[in-house]
Amino acid sequence: MSVEFILRLVGMVGFGLGGLLVGQELVRAGGIGLENGVGSLLVTTLVGALTGFVVTPFLTTRPFNGFQRRLRQVPAIDLVAGVTGLALGLLFAALISLPLSLLPSPFREILPFISAVVFGLLGLTTLIARRRDLAGLLAARVPTRSGEPGSIAAAAAVDERFVLLDTSVIIDGRIADISRTGFINNIMLVPRFVLNELQHIADSSDALRRNRGRRGLDILNRMQKDTIVRVRITDMDVEDVREVDDKLIALAKRLKCPVLTNDYNLNRVAEIQGVNVLNVNELANAVRMVFLPGESMRIEIIQEGKEVGQGVAYLDDGTMIVVEEGRRYIGSTISVTVTKVLQTAAGRMIFARPDLSGN
């Protein structure tokens, strides 16, 4: 039996009793004895009970659930700052209520209440406006697991210190190694709905999807146990949005933080909506070795190319090198001279020819 149904029954009884009392007053006002007004009493009681059964959720559970949903959408630092500011404001109001209570009536009854409202709101708005300073103050005093300051405050830190992870970048796995290098100093947030999608993929009947999902869960578990990487699971959600990608974009706009992904479609949709995107594939392309035409290198030809006489080699970062007249050197390590470098959507491609003087 749900809580809402129990409250409906309680409301039905309460409103039914109220309807009975109203019916009694109406019967007395009409000059009819209670013994002759049983029908009217029954009608008012039933109307009250039905009204209570219908409207009770709108007076109890519905407002509470709506407030709870709104509360989950508020950043943690805003909650901390708001509660702290309200408490300080009420404390100051309590301190000045004693001298105000010595004033003549009616001021001693009115002014303490007004001061509590004014100073409570003043403290609430002031601390929310200075939440960044509050986060910095907490960060300077709370030690982390590694002995450095700022763990708890950083977890609730200001908006731009966060970065949201999507499902694809977790499954990809490179983010675990990238984050350990220190290039990403933000706290990596994994929303609960992303974790649920990972679990759904891991439970898939398709073997490939199942392995990808389990890989993502393993990587996320390893990142959480790493003392260098800062990962947090958050219950913040966007209730009025259903798709995971749309939820990520909406949450990033609310937190004013970037989304870390390697999903091309999510990347473009987020950029259209003004959300900053950190793409792992773009990072990988950006850090590949740069070669200019005329430079030499030693490579191993491993296969033939599409055109007649071509050989193909790969650098350690996966960059393809097409060697003209390199087919005869398949299986050999030779020196080549770069002739042309092309940047394509799939990455960088290098064209070269054998450097006979260096072989």
TORKOL-4160 file (C-alpha; in steps of 0.2 Angstrom, whole numbers, padded with zeros to 4 digits, m for minus):
359
<pt num="1" X="0000" Y="0000" Z="0000"/>
<pt num="2" X="0008" Y="0017" Z="m0005"/>
<pt num="3" X="0010" Y="0032" Z="0006"/>
<pt num="4" X="m0001" Y="0042" Z="m0006"/>
<pt num="5" X="m0016" Y="0030" Z="m0004"/>
<pt num="6" X="m0014" Y="0030" Z="0015"/>
<pt num="7" X="m0015" Y="0049" Z="0015"/>
<pt num="8" X="m0030" Y="0048" Z="0003"/>
<pt num="9" X="m0039" Y="0037" Z="0016"/>
<pt num="10" X="m0034" Y="0049" Z="0030"/>
<pt num="11" X="m0040" Y="0064" Z="0020"/>
<pt num="12" X="m0056" Y="0055" Z="0016"/>
<pt num="13" X="m0060" Y="0052" Z="0034"/>
<pt num="14" X="m0055" Y="0070" Z="0039"/>
<pt num="15" X="m0065" Y="0079" Z="0026"/>
<pt num="16" X="m0079" Y="0067" Z="0029"/>
<pt num="17" X="m0080" Y="0072" Z="0047"/>
<pt num="18" X="m0079" Y="0090" Z="0041"/>
<pt num="19" X="m0093" Y="0087" Z="0029"/>
<pt num="20" X="m0103" Y="0080" Z="0044"/>
<pt num="21" X="m0100" Y="0095" Z="0054"/>
<pt num="22" X="m0105" Y="0107" Z="0040"/>
<pt num="23" X="m0121" Y="0097" Z="0037"/>
<pt num="24" X="m0126" Y="0098" Z="0055"/>
<pt num="25" X="m0124" Y="0117" Z="0055"/>
<pt num="26" X="m0134" Y="0118" Z="0039"/>
<pt num="27" X="m0148" Y="0107" Z="0047"/>
<pt num="28" X="m0148" Y="0118" Z="0062"/>
<pt num="29" X="m0148" Y="0134" Z="0052"/>
<pt num="30" X="m0163" Y="0127" Z="0042"/>
<pt num="31" X="m0173" Y="0124" Z="0058"/>
<pt num="32" X="m0174" Y="0105" Z="0054"/>
<pt num="33" X="m0170" Y="0093" Z="0068"/>
<pt num="34" X="m0155" Y="0081" Z="0066"/>
<pt num="35" X="m0166" Y="0066" Z="0066"/>
<pt num="36" X="m0175" Y="0073" Z="0051"/>
<pt num="37" X="m0160" Y="0078" Z="0042"/>
<pt num="38" X="m0151" Y="0062" Z="0041"/>
<pt num="39" X="m0151" Y="0062" Z="0022"/>
<pt num="40" X="m0143" Y="0079" Z="0021"/>
<pt num="41" X="m0130" Y="0074" Z="0034"/>
<pt num="42" X="m0126" Y="0059" Z="0023"/>
<pt num="43" X="m0124" Y="0069" Z="0008"/>
<pt num="44" X="m0113" Y="0082" Z="0015"/>
<pt num="45" X="m0102" Y="0068" Z="0023"/>
<pt num="46" X="m0101" Y="0059" Z="0007"/>
<pt num="47" X="m0096" Y="0075" Z="m0003"/>
<pt num="48" X="m0083" Y="0079" Z="0011"/>
<pt num="49" X="m0076" Y="0061" Z="0010"/>
<pt num="50" X="m0075" Y="0061" Z="m0009"/>
<pt num="51" X="m0067" Y="0078" Z="m0009"/>
<pt num="52" X="m0054" Y="0073" Z="0004"/>
<pt num="53" X="m0050" Y="0057" Z="m0007"/>
<pt num="54" X="m0047" Y="0068" Z="m0022"/>
<pt num="55" X="m0038" Y="0083" Z="m0016"/>
<pt num="56" X="m0027" Y="0076" Z="m0002"/>
<pt num="57" X="m0013" Y="0071" Z="m0014"/>
<pt num="58" X="m0013" Y="0089" Z="m0021"/>
<pt num="59" X="m0011" Y="0096" Z="m0003"/>
<pt num="60" X="0002" Y="0083" Z="0003"/>
<pt num="61" X="0012" Y="0071" Z="m0008"/>
<pt num="62" X="0012" Y="0081" Z="m0024"/>
<pt num="63" X="0019" Y="0097" Z="m0017"/>
<pt num="64" X="0032" Y="0087" Z="m0007"/>
<pt num="65" X="0037" Y="0077" Z="m0023"/>
<pt num="66" X="0038" Y="0093" Z="m0033"/>
<pt num="67" X="0049" Y="0101" Z="m0020"/>
<pt num="68" X="0060" Y="0086" Z="m0019"/>
<pt num="69" X="0063" Y="0086" Z="m0038"/>
<pt num="70" X="0067" Y="0104" Z="m0038"/>
<pt num="71" X="0079" Y="0101" Z="m0023"/>
<pt num="72" X="0088" Y="0088" Z="m0033"/>
<pt num="73" X="0091" Y="0100" Z="m0047"/>
<pt num="74" X="0100" Y="0113" Z="m0036"/>
<pt num="75" X="0119" Y="0112" Z="m0035"/>
<pt num="76" X="0126" Y="0106" Z="m0019"/>
<pt num="77" X="0136" Y="0122" Z="m0016"/>
<pt num="78" X="0120" Y="0132" Z="m0017"/>
<pt num="79" X="0111" Y="0121" Z="m0004"/>
<pt num="80" X="0126" Y="0123" Z="0008"/>
<pt num="81" X="0127" Y="0141" Z="0005"/>
<pt num="82" X="0108" Y="0144" Z="0007"/>
<pt num="83" X="0106" Y="0134" Z="0023"/>
<pt num="84" X="0122" Y="0142" Z="0030"/>
<pt num="85" X="0116" Y="0159" Z="0026"/>
<pt num="86" X="0098" Y="0156" Z="0033"/>
<pt num="87" X="0105" Y="0149" Z="0049"/>
<pt num="88" X="0117" Y="0164" Z="0052"/>
<pt num="89" X="0103" Y="0176" Z="0048"/>
<pt num="90" X="0091" Y="0168" Z="0060"/>
<pt num="91" X="0105" Y="0168" Z="0073"/>
<pt num="92" X="0108" Y="0187" Z="0071"/>
<pt num="93" X="0089" Y="0190" Z="0072"/>
<pt num="94" X="0088" Y="0180" Z="0088"/>
<pt num="95" X="0102" Y="0190" Z="0096"/>
<pt num="96" X="0093" Y="0207" Z="0092"/>
<pt num="97" X="0076" Y="0200" Z="0097"/>
<pt num="98" X="0079" Y="0202" Z="0116"/>
<pt num="99" X="0082" Y="0221" Z="0115"/>
<pt num="100" X="0067" Y="0222" Z="0103"/>
<pt num="101" X="0056" Y="0213" Z="0115"/>
<pt num="102" X="0059" Y="0227" Z="0128"/>
<pt num="103" X="0050" Y="0240" Z="0117"/>
<pt num="104" X="0032" Y="0245" Z="0121"/>
<pt num="105" X="0017" Y="0236" Z="0113"/>
<pt num="106" X="0014" Y="0232" Z="0098"/>
<pt num="107" X="0032" Y="0234" Z="0093"/>
<pt num="108" X="0039" Y="0221" Z="0104"/>
<pt num="109" X="0027" Y="0208" Z="0096"/>
<pt num="110" X="0030" Y="0214" Z="0078"/>
<pt num="111" X="0048" Y="0219" Z="0076"/>
<pt num="112" X="0056" Y="0202" Z="0082"/>
<pt num="113" X="0046" Y="0193" Z="0068"/>
<pt num="114" X="0050" Y="0206" Z="0055"/>
<pt num="115" X="0069" Y="0205" Z="0060"/>
<pt num="116" X="0069" Y="0186" Z="0058"/>
<pt num="117" X="0061" Y="0187" Z="0041"/>
<pt num="118" X="0073" Y="0201" Z="0035"/>
<pt num="119" X="0089" Y="0194" Z="0042"/>
<pt num="120" X="0085" Y="0176" Z="0036"/>
<pt num="121" X="0082" Y="0182" Z="0018"/>
<pt num="122" X="0097" Y="0193" Z="0019"/>
<pt num="123" X="0109" Y="0179" Z="0025"/>
<pt num="124" X="0101" Y="0167" Z="0012"/>
<pt num="125" X="0104" Y="0178" Z="m0003"/>
<pt num="126" X="0121" Y="0185" Z="0003"/>
<pt num="127" X="0129" Y="0167" Z="0005"/>
<pt num="128" X="0121" Y="0161" Z="m0011"/>
<pt num="129" X="0129" Y="0176" Z="m0020"/>
<pt num="130" X="0146" Y="0172" Z="m0012"/>
<pt num="131" X="0145" Y="0154" Z="m0014"/>
<pt num="132" X="0162" Y="0153" Z="m0023"/>
<pt num="133" X="0171" Y="0161" Z="m0008"/>
<pt num="134" X="0162" Y="0149" Z="0003"/>
<pt num="135" X="0168" Y="0134" Z="m0007"/>
<pt num="136" X="0186" Y="0141" Z="m0007"/>
<pt num="137" X="0185" Y="0143" Z="0012"/>
<pt num="138" X="0180" Y="0125" Z="0014"/>
<pt num="139" X="0193" Y="0119" Z="0001"/>
<pt num="140" X="0207" Y="0127" Z="0011"/>
<pt num="141" X="0202" Y="0118" Z="0027"/>
<pt num="142" X="0196" Y="0101" Z="0022"/>
<pt num="143" X="0209" Y="0088" Z="0019"/>
<pt num="144" X="0208" Y="0075" Z="0005"/>
<pt num="145" X="0213" Y="0057" Z="0005"/>
<pt num="146" X="0230" Y="0061" Z="m0002"/>
<pt num="147" X="0233" Y="0075" Z="0012"/>
<pt num="148" X="0229" Y="0089" Z="0000"/>
<pt num="149" X="0216" Y="0102" Z="0004"/>
<pt num="150" X="0199" Y="0103" Z="m0004"/>
<pt num="151" X="0191" Y="0086" Z="m0006"/>
<pt num="152" X="0173" Y="0089" Z="0001"/>
<pt num="153" X="0173" Y="0107" Z="m0005"/>
<pt num="154" X="0179" Y="0102" Z="m0022"/>
<pt num="155" X="0165" Y="0089" Z="m0023"/>
<pt num="156" X="0152" Y="0104" Z="m0020"/>
<pt num="157" X="0163" Y="0116" Z="m0029"/>
<pt num="158" X="0158" Y="0130" Z="m0040"/>
<pt num="159" X="0150" Y="0126" Z="m0057"/>
<pt num="160" X="0164" Y="0128" Z="m0068"/>
<pt num="161" X="0174" Y="0115" Z="m0059"/>
<pt num="162" X="0163" Y="0101" Z="m0065"/>
<pt num="163" X="0163" Y="0091" Z="m0081"/>
<pt num="164" X="0150" Y="0079" Z="m0085"/>
<pt num="165" X="0154" Y="0062" Z="m0092"/>
<pt num="166" X="0143" Y="0053" Z="m0105"/>
<pt num="167" X="0141" Y="0035" Z="m0108"/>
<pt num="168" X="0152" Y="0034" Z="m0123"/>
<pt num="169" X="0167" Y="0041" Z="m0115"/>
<pt num="170" X="0166" Y="0030" Z="m0100"/>
<pt num="171" X="0165" Y="0014" Z="m0112"/>
<pt num="172" X="0179" Y="0021" Z="m0123"/>
<pt num="173" X="0191" Y="0020" Z="m0107"/>
<pt num="174" X="0204" Y="0033" Z="m0113"/>
<pt num="175" X="0197" Y="0045" Z="m0100"/>
<pt num="176" X="0204" Y="0035" Z="m0086"/>
<pt num="177" X="0222" Y="0037" Z="m0093"/>
<pt num="178" X="0219" Y="0055" Z="m0098"/>
<pt num="179" X="0213" Y="0060" Z="m0081"/>
<pt num="180" X="0228" Y="0053" Z="m0072"/>
<pt num="181" X="0240" Y="0064" Z="m0082"/>
<pt num="182" X="0232" Y="0080" Z="m0074"/>
<pt num="183" X="0226" Y="0087" Z="m0090"/>
<pt num="184" X="0208" Y="0087" Z="m0083"/>
<pt num="185" X="0208" Y="0095" Z="m0066"/>
<pt num="186" X="0189" Y="0096" Z="m0065"/>
<pt num="187" X="0178" Y="0085" Z="m0054"/>
<pt num="188" X="0171" Y="0072" Z="m0066"/>
<pt num="189" X="0152" Y="0070" Z="m0062"/>
<pt num="190" X="0143" Y="0054" Z="m0068"/>
<pt num="191" X="0124" Y="0057" Z="m0067"/>
<pt num="192" X="0114" Y="0043" Z="m0060"/>
<pt num="193" X="0104" Y="0041" Z="m0077"/>
<pt num="194" X="0121" Y="0038" Z="m0086"/>
<pt num="195" X="0125" Y="0025" Z="m0073"/>
<pt num="196" X="0108" Y="0017" Z="m0076"/>
<pt num="197" X="0111" Y="0017" Z="m0095"/>
<pt num="198" X="0128" Y="0008" Z="m0093"/>
<pt num="199" X="0120" Y="m0005" Z="m0082"/>
<pt num="200" X="0106" Y="m0007" Z="m0095"/>
<pt num="201" X="0120" Y="m0010" Z="m0109"/>
<pt num="202" X="0129" Y="m0022" Z="m0098"/>
<pt num="203" X="0113" Y="m0032" Z="m0096"/>
<pt num="204" X="0109" Y="m0032" Z="m0115"/>
<pt num="205" X="0106" Y="m0049" Z="m0123"/>
<pt num="206" X="0118" Y="m0044" Z="m0137"/>
<pt num="207" X="0136" Y="m0050" Z="m0133"/>
<pt num="208" X="0145" Y="m0035" Z="m0140"/>
<pt num="209" X="0134" Y="m0022" Z="m0131"/>
<pt num="210" X="0135" Y="m0033" Z="m0115"/>
<pt num="211" X="0154" Y="m0033" Z="m0116"/>
<pt num="212" X="0155" Y="m0014" Z="m0119"/>
<pt num="213" X="0143" Y="m0010" Z="m0104"/>
<pt num="214" X="0153" Y="m0021" Z="m0093"/>
<pt num="215" X="0169" Y="m0013" Z="m0099"/>
<pt num="216" X="0162" Y="0004" Z="m0095"/>
<pt num="217" X="0157" Y="m0001" Z="m0077"/>
<pt num="218" X="0174" Y="m0009" Z="m0074"/>
<pt num="219" X="0182" Y="0008" Z="m0080"/>
<pt num="220" X="0171" Y="0018" Z="m0069"/>
<pt num="221" X="0174" Y="0007" Z="m0054"/>
<pt num="222" X="0193" Y="0009" Z="m0057"/>
<pt num="223" X="0192" Y="0028" Z="m0058"/>
<pt num="224" X="0182" Y="0029" Z="m0042"/>
<pt num="225" X="0196" Y="0019" Z="m0033"/>
<pt num="226" X="0210" Y="0029" Z="m0040"/>
<pt num="227" X="0216" Y="0042" Z="m0028"/>
<pt num="228" X="0221" Y="0054" Z="m0041"/>
<pt num="229" X="0206" Y="0054" Z="m0052"/>
<pt num="230" X="0191" Y="0064" Z="m0044"/>
<pt num="231" X="0175" Y="0055" Z="m0049"/>
<pt num="232" X="0158" Y="0058" Z="m0041"/>
<pt num="233" X="0141" Y="0050" Z="m0044"/>
<pt num="234" X="0127" Y="0063" Z="m0043"/>
<pt num="235" X="0108" Y="0061" Z="m0041"/>
<pt num="236" X="0105" Y="0077" Z="m0050"/>
<pt num="237" X="0092" Y="0074" Z="m0064"/>
<pt num="238" X="0081" Y="0083" Z="m0076"/>
<pt num="239" X="0064" Y="0076" Z="m0073"/>
<pt num="240" X="0055" Y="0084" Z="m0089"/>
<pt num="241" X="0067" Y="0076" Z="m0101"/>
<pt num="242" X="0068" Y="0058" Z="m0106"/>
<pt num="243" X="0083" Y="0055" Z="m0117"/>
<pt num="244" X="0100" Y="0053" Z="m0109"/>
<pt num="245" X="0109" Y="0064" Z="m0121"/>
<pt num="246" X="0096" Y="0078" Z="m0119"/>
<pt num="247" X="0097" Y="0076" Z="m0100"/>
<pt num="248" X="0116" Y="0078" Z="m0101"/>
<pt num="249" X="0114" Y="0094" Z="m0111"/>
<pt num="250" X="0101" Y="0101" Z="m0100"/>
<pt num="251" X="0111" Y="0097" Z="m0084"/>
<pt num="252" X="0127" Y="0105" Z="m0091"/>
<pt num="253" X="0117" Y="0121" Z="m0095"/>
<pt num="254" X="0111" Y="0121" Z="m0077"/>
<pt num="255" X="0128" Y="0118" Z="m0070"/>
<pt num="256" X="0137" Y="0129" Z="m0083"/>
<pt num="257" X="0150" Y="0115" Z="m0085"/>
<pt num="258" X="0156" Y="0106" Z="m0101"/>
<pt num="259" X="0152" Y="0088" Z="m0107"/>
<pt num="260" X="0166" Y="0076" Z="m0110"/>
<pt num="261" X="0161" Y="0064" Z="m0124"/>
<pt num="262" X="0167" Y="0056" Z="m0140"/>
<pt num="263" X="0150" Y="0055" Z="m0147"/>
<pt num="264" X="0149" Y="0065" Z="m0163"/>
<pt num="265" X="0130" Y="0068" Z="m0163"/>
<pt num="266" X="0130" Y="0073" Z="m0145"/>
<pt num="267" X="0145" Y="0085" Z="m0148"/>
<pt num="268" X="0136" Y="0094" Z="m0162"/>
<pt num="269" X="0119" Y="0095" Z="m0153"/>
<pt num="270" X="0128" Y="0102" Z="m0137"/>
<pt num="271" X="0137" Y="0115" Z="m0147"/>
<pt num="272" X="0121" Y="0121" Z="m0156"/>
<pt num="273" X="0113" Y="0124" Z="m0138"/>
<pt num="274" X="0129" Y="0133" Z="m0132"/>
<pt num="275" X="0136" Y="0119" Z="m0121"/>
<pt num="276" X="0155" Y="0118" Z="m0120"/>
<pt num="277" X="0161" Y="0100" Z="m0126"/>
<pt num="278" X="0177" Y="0091" Z="m0123"/>
<pt num="279" X="0179" Y="0078" Z="m0136"/>
<pt num="280" X="0192" Y="0064" Z="m0133"/>
<pt num="281" X="0194" Y="0060" Z="m0151"/>
<pt num="282" X="0198" Y="0079" Z="m0155"/>
<pt num="283" X="0211" Y="0078" Z="m0141"/>
<pt num="284" X="0218" Y="0062" Z="m0148"/>
<pt num="285" X="0220" Y="0070" Z="m0165"/>
<pt num="286" X="0227" Y="0086" Z="m0158"/>
<pt num="287" X="0242" Y="0077" Z="m0149"/>
<pt num="288" X="0247" Y="0066" Z="m0163"/>
<pt num="289" X="0265" Y="0069" Z="m0169"/>
<pt num="290" X="0267" Y="0083" Z="m0182"/>
<pt num="291" X="0277" Y="0079" Z="m0198"/>
<pt num="292" X="0281" Y="0092" Z="m0212"/>
<pt num="293" X="0285" Y="0088" Z="m0230"/>
<pt num="294" X="0303" Y="0084" Z="m0232"/>
<pt num="295" X="0306" Y="0077" Z="m0215"/>
<pt num="296" X="0312" Y="0059" Z="m0213"/>
<pt num="297" X="0307" Y="0045" Z="m0202"/>
<pt num="298" X="0309" Y="0026" Z="m0200"/>
<pt num="299" X="0294" Y="0015" Z="m0201"/>
<pt num="300" X="0289" Y="m0003" Z="m0204"/>
<pt num="301" X="0279" Y="m0007" Z="m0219"/>
<pt num="302" X="0266" Y="m0019" Z="m0214"/>
<pt num="303" X="0253" Y="m0021" Z="m0228"/>
<pt num="304" X="0250" Y="m0015" Z="m0246"/>
<pt num="305" X="0240" Y="0000" Z="m0250"/>
<pt num="306" X="0224" Y="0003" Z="m0261"/>
<pt num="307" X="0234" Y="0009" Z="m0276"/>
<pt num="308" X="0247" Y="m0001" Z="m0286"/>
<pt num="309" X="0264" Y="m0002" Z="m0278"/>
<pt num="310" X="0259" Y="0007" Z="m0262"/>
<pt num="311" X="0264" Y="0001" Z="m0244"/>
<pt num="312" X="0255" Y="0006" Z="m0228"/>
<pt num="313" X="0263" Y="0009" Z="m0211"/>
<pt num="314" X="0256" Y="0015" Z="m0194"/>
<pt num="315" X="0264" Y="0026" Z="m0181"/>
<pt num="316" X="0262" Y="0022" Z="m0162"/>
<pt num="317" X="0247" Y="0034" Z="m0161"/>
<pt num="318" X="0238" Y="0026" Z="m0176"/>
<pt num="319" X="0242" Y="0038" Z="m0189"/>
<pt num="320" X="0242" Y="0030" Z="m0206"/>
<pt num="321" X="0257" Y="0032" Z="m0218"/>
<pt num="322" X="0255" Y="0028" Z="m0236"/>
<pt num="323" X="0272" Y="0025" Z="m0244"/>
<pt num="324" X="0273" Y="0026" Z="m0263"/>
<pt num="325" X="0282" Y="0012" Z="m0271"/>
<pt num="326" X="0283" Y="0004" Z="m0254"/>
<pt num="327" X="0275" Y="m0013" Z="m0258"/>
<pt num="328" X="0291" Y="m0021" Z="m0261"/>
<pt num="329" X="0297" Y="m0017" Z="m0243"/>
<pt num="330" X="0282" Y="m0025" Z="m0234"/>
<pt num="331" X="0289" Y="m0033" Z="m0218"/>
<pt num="332" X="0304" Y="m0022" Z="m0218"/>
<pt num="333" X="0309" Y="m0006" Z="m0208"/>
<pt num="334" X="0315" Y="0008" Z="m0220"/>
<pt num="335" X="0318" Y="0027" Z="m0220"/>
<pt num="336" X="0305" Y="0037" Z="m0229"/>
<pt num="337" X="0303" Y="0055" Z="m0233"/>
<pt num="338" X="0286" Y="0064" Z="m0230"/>
<pt num="339" X="0279" Y="0071" Z="m0246"/>
<pt num="340" X="0261" Y="0077" Z="m0240"/>
<pt num="341" X="0251" Y="0078" Z="m0224"/>
<pt num="342" X="0232" Y="0077" Z="m0225"/>
<pt num="343" X="0220" Y="0081" Z="m0211"/>
<pt num="344" X="0203" Y="0072" Z="m0213"/>
<pt num="345" X="0188" Y="0069" Z="m0203"/>
<pt num="346" X="0195" Y="0052" Z="m0198"/>
<pt num="347" X="0211" Y="0059" Z="m0193"/>
<pt num="348" X="0228" Y="0064" Z="m0200"/>
<pt num="349" X="0235" Y="0054" Z="m0215"/>
<pt num="350" X="0254" Y="0055" Z="m0221"/>
<pt num="351" X="0260" Y="0052" Z="m0238"/>
<pt num="352" X="0279" Y="0047" Z="m0240"/>
<pt num="353" X="0291" Y="0039" Z="m0252"/>
<pt num="354" X="0306" Y="0028" Z="m0248"/>
<pt num="355" X="0322" Y="0037" Z="m0244"/>
<pt num="356" X="0335" Y="0027" Z="m0253"/>
<pt num="357" X="0349" Y="0036" Z="m0246"/>
<pt num="358" X="0344" Y="0032" Z="m0228"/>
<pt num="359" X="0340" Y="0013" Z="m0231"/>
